[in-house]
Amino acid sequence: MTTNAKPSTSSEPQPHHHFRFHLPHVHLSSVFGEDWFALKAEAFARFFGTPVFLVGQTIAVVAWIVLNVTGATSFDIYPFILLNLAFSLQSAYAAPLILLAQTRQADRDKAHADADAKHREDLAVAAAQRQMLAAQEMEKLGELLKKNTELTELTRELTERIEALTREMHGKVLVDKPAA
């Protein structure tokens, strides 16, 4: 992992930190270690599979053979025992380095996969909580709407009563009032 973030000391994860699930794995040391040699060894192991390495090695081998076959030099004449020894030495170091690089990458991939799984679980829990809160809010809104409807009905009934009383009073006042 390339982040230099340190794990938080509290048991609560930081909700805004995108790599909070990766932080517990920061302390894991790699198979190679973390020193200069380890980093160079992994870089070298990764370089073995690149087109640059394959083309470069092919050019070096062709030049080696051409120089020795044409007689320009005779440090490794046919059957090229020194070249075979160089390939054997390369294989002796390359195979373990490549395996170690794969192991180191597998460790990183597993740590990232675990962290991603925890992140997905956290998202699922958060979504369930939001869904539950939304359902509670909808229930409250339903109750408020019901109460509002009841209050509106009560207001209508009271308005009708006031109107009826006003008419009744108006009728009594006009009937009881002497004509002048």
C-alpha positions, 0 to 999 in steps of 0.5 A: 500500500502506498499510503503513509496514513497511520491507524487511528487510535480510537476504536471508531473509524473516521467516516470521511477517510476512504482508506479507513478499512485499509489502515489496519493492514499498513503494519504488515511487513512484506515477504521481502521486507521494507528496506532498500534491498527488498524494494530493489529485489521486488522491482527487479523481479517485476522487471523480469516479465516486461517486454523491455527485459525480454527484448534486451535479453534477446539482443544481448544473447544474439550479440553474444552468439554473433560475436563468438561465432564470427570470431570477433571474440572467443571468450565463449565458443560454441556450445556457449557453456558460459552463456548456459551458465549465465542463464542457469544463474539468472534462473536460480535467482529469477525464479525465487524472486518472482515467486516472492514478488507474487507472494508479496502481491498476493498478501497486498491483494488479500489485505485490500480484498479484506478491507474492501469486504469490510467497506462493503459491509459497512456500506450495507449496514449504513444503507440498512440504517438509512432505510430504517430511519426513512421508514420511521420518518415516513411513519411519523409523516403519516401520523402527522398527515393523519393528525393534520387531516383530523385538525382540518376536519375539526376546523371545518366542523367548528367553522360550520358551527360558528356559521350556524350560531352566527346565523341563529344569533343574527336571526334572533337579533333582527327579530327581537330588535324593535322597529324605530 
